[in-house]
Amino acid sequence: MELLSLFFLTFIIVLAVNLFLDKMIMNREMTRHVFFNNLFICFLISLVLINIFYLQSLMS
């Protein structure tokens, strides 16, 4: 249960950073395709980060 809440927290933070960088730095218009692409990328990054956190907790 703790891992699930950590996943959603990580996902929200990664999504916020990704959307900020996409809009401010790349100056792209936020279309549906761009938004869903960002969601997919954020989902993958969050999974990788959660796996790293989980493996680190198993090792200690």
Secondary structure, DSSP 8 states (H G I E B T S, - for coil): -HHHHHHHHHHHHHHHHHHHHHHHTS-----HHHHHHHHHHHHHHHHHHHHHHHHHHHH-
